[in-house]
Amino acid sequence: MGPAITPEQREAIRRRYEFRCGYCGVHESEIGSELEIDHFRPLSKGGTDDLDNLVYACPACNRIKGDFWPAEGEEVQRLLHPLLDDVDQHYYQASDGTLLPVTATGAFHISRLRLNRAPLITLRNARLERARLYQELESVRKENTELQSRILQLEKELTDLLDLLSMLLSSDTDVGGHHA
């Protein structure tokens, strides 16, 4: 076993992964605690404490992954490194919140880490709904700003019309000394 990870290294890893699980994307705030440090290539399989071998992982993904490491020559039967592989080339998120593979490696990764487990699909759908609601809120705010501007414009036009009407009425009274 390698040397213990220092608090400074742990903080650097947390920041590097933006406080999210490198495998499933769950955020610390969504589970209510800091996540764990996973050795992408397990120490028991020759892994090290090098920064590129350390992944910020939620307890579920860390437990599911365990000490998995592909056998020699099993390129397809490997996990994707969250920062070193372009995971978007291997899988994508469908509109129903599930992850769908594009490659055999993507299919293995999704299956091995059980990335379509019900709580993750629920979380992805909640994020999609939150994004949709935020977009709708921004649209309503923009519309509100435009309506406020239009109200101000109409109030100015009304004031101008009232001034004009007042001026016409007073000039009509001034000409004849009385209303016509």
N, C-alpha and C positions, 0 to 999 in steps of 0.2 A: 504494500500500500504506500502511496506517495505521501508527501507532506500535506498537512492540513491546509485548506484554503483559508487565507487570511480574510479578515473583515473587509479590507480594502479591495481584494480580488472579488469577493462576493458582491460588493457594491458595484464594481465595474461590470460584472456579468449581468446584474440586475438592469443596469442602465443600457448595456449593449443590447439586451433583449426587450428594452422598453417596458420592463416590469411585467412581461407576458411570457407564458409558456411557449418555448420555441417549437413545440410539437403541435399543440392544439390551439394556441393563441389566447387562452384564458388569461385575464389580467388579475393581478394580485387583489385589486379592489372587488373583483367578482367572486373571489373565494374567501376574502377577508383575512388573508395572511400572506406573508412572503412565501415564495415558491422554493423549490429545492434546486440544488446543483447536481446535474447529471453528467456523467462522463460519457460522451457520445460513443467513443470506443472505450468499453469498460476497462478499468485497471486490470481486471482478471484476464483480459484478452489482449494485453499489451498497451492499453491506453495510458495517457499521461495527464498531468495537471496543466498542460498548455492551454492557454486561453481558447484556442480554436477547438479544443476537445471538450470544453465545458459548455453545457447547455442549461439555461434556466428552464426548469420544468415543473409543472404542477405535480402534486403527489400521485394523481391517477396515472398520468402518462409515464412518470418515472417508474412506478410500480409495474405497469403493463409492459414497458420496454425491458425492464430488468437488466440482465447482463447480455442481452442479445448482441451478437456480432456475426455477420455472415461467414459462412465457411469459405475457404480459399476458392476463388474462381466463381462465386455466386454473385455476379454483378447485379442481376435483377432482384435477387433476394436480399436487398440492402435497404436500410432506412435512409431517408433524405436528411442531410444536415440542414437545419433551419436557416443558417446564414451562408453556407458555402455552396449549397445547391439552389438552383432557381426552381422552387417548388411549383411555381405557376406553369412550368413546362410539363409537370407531371400530374397535376390534378387541379380541379377548379370547384368552386362552390356553386351548386345548382340553386335555383330560385326557392326550392323547398328547404334549404339549409343543409342538405347533404353534400358531402365531398364526392366528386366523381373523378375517376382516374382518366388520364390521357395516355399514360404509359404503363407498362407492366410494373416498373419500379414504383410508380405512383399508386397502383393498385395494391402492391405489397405493403407499402408504407401505411396507407389508409387502413388496411386490414390488420396489420401487425400491431399498430397503436390504437386500434378500435376508434378511429376518429369520427365515426358516424354513430357513436353511442348517443342515446336519447338526450342526456343533459347538454351535450355539445350542440346537437341540432336545435334544441330549444334556445340555447344561448345565441347561436348564429341567427335564428329567426327573430329573436328579441332585438339583436343589433340591427338587423335589416329594418324592422319596424321602427326602432328609435331613429334610424337615419331617415326613413320616410317621413316620420312625424317632424323631425327637425327641418327637413326640406319644406314641408307644408307650412311649418311655423314661419320660416324665412319668407315664404311666398306671401303669407298673411301680413307679416310685418311690412313688406315692401308695398303691398296693396294699401295698408293702413297709412303709410307715409304719403303715398300718392293721394289718398282721399283727404288727409289732413291738408296737404298742399292745395288741393282743389277747393276745400272749404275756405281756406284763407283767401284764395283768389275770388271766390264767389262773395265772401264778406266784403272784400275791397270793392268789387263791382257794385254791390248793393249800396255801400256807403257812397260811392261816386254817383249812383242814380238818385239816392236820397238828397245829396248835395245839389244835383242838377235840378231835381224837382223843387227843392226849397228855393233855389235861385229863380226858377221860372215863376213860381208862385209869388215870390217877393217882387220880381220885376213887373209882373202883371198887376199887382196891387199898387206899385209905385207909379205906373203910367196913368192910371185912371183914378187913383186914390181909393179905389175900391175894386172888388172882384168883378170881372166882366160877366 
